[in-house]
């Protein structure tokens, strides 16, 4: 077995033959191949929903340009809770998702509302 390290800046490229073989596969063949792969089975609908929630939490924070710690401080979210949400260890409830929507749409209004003073 050969070991190698992937460089994210220069991912491996498919040969022309490999690309042609992949492009020739039908959706049914792709699905059958995925279902047959016991090491990497397709995600269930529930797993896909969880990943979507994770992506949404990360995206809202990323739009602010803040680190996890700064975001948590600015919007009074427990930083451990935020990390758990972003890493998919826990799921955001409807109140947290609503709060993230408000932060996404009106971040300065939320900061003003939370300002001490």
N, C-alpha and C positions, 0 to 999 in steps of 0.2 A: 504494500500500500504506500503510495506517495503522499506526502503532506505538503501543502502549500498554503500561503496566506493570500486571501483576496485583497486587492487594493481597490477601495471604493471609488477612487478617482479614475482607474483604468480597468473596468470590468472585462472579463474574458469575452471574446467575440466568437460568434458562431461562424463556422465555415459556410460557404455557399451551399454545400450539400446538406448540412445540418439545417440551415434555414429553410431550404426547399422542402425537406422532409417534414418539418414542423408546420409550415404553411399549408401543406397538403392534407393535414389532419382535419377531419370534420369535428364539429362540436361534440357529436356522440362519441367519437374516438377519444377525444380529449377527456371527456367525462369518464369514460370507461377506464382509461389509463389512470386517472386520479383516484377513482374508486378502488382500483387494484393495488395502489401503493400503500401498503400497510405502515410504512414509516412516516408517511406524510398525507394522511387522508384529508379529503375536502372538509372545510368547516361547515358546521351545522348552521341553520338559520339563527339560532340563539347565540352561537359563537360570533357570527358575523355582526349581530346587533351589538354585542359587547365591544367588539373592535371599533365599530362606528362611534360608540360613546367615548371610547378612549381617544379616538382621532379628534373628536369634537372638543373635548377638554383641552387637549394639547394645542389645537388650532386657535382656540380663544386666547390661551395664554401667549402663544407665539405672536399673535397679532399685536399684543401689547408691547412686545419686545422685552418683557421682564423675565428674570430667572424665576424658578419655582418659588424660592424663598421670598423674593421681592413681590411677586404676584400674590402670594399667600398673605404677606403683611399688608399690602395695599388694599386688598379686598376682604381681609379678616377671615381667611380660610385657614384651617389648621394645615400646616405644611406637610405633615405626615399623611393627612387625608388627601391632599392634592397629589402627592407622589403616588399613593395607592390608586387613585383614579387614573392618573396618566400611565401607570404601568399595568392597568387592568386587574389589579388585585381586588379591587372593590368596584361597585357600580354606583354611578351618580343617581340619586333619587330624582323625582320630578322637580322638587324644590331647588336642588342644586343645578339641574339643567336649566330651569327658568332663570336662576340667578346668573348663570354663565351667559345666557342670551342677553340679559340686561347689560352685563359687563361688556359683551361684544358690541352691542349697539350704542351704548351710552357710558363708556368707561369713566369719563370725567364727571358725569353726573353722579355716578356711584361713589367716586372718590370724594366729591363735595358732600354727599349725604353722610358719608362715614367719617368725615373730618372732625377732629376733636376741636372744640372751640367754644 
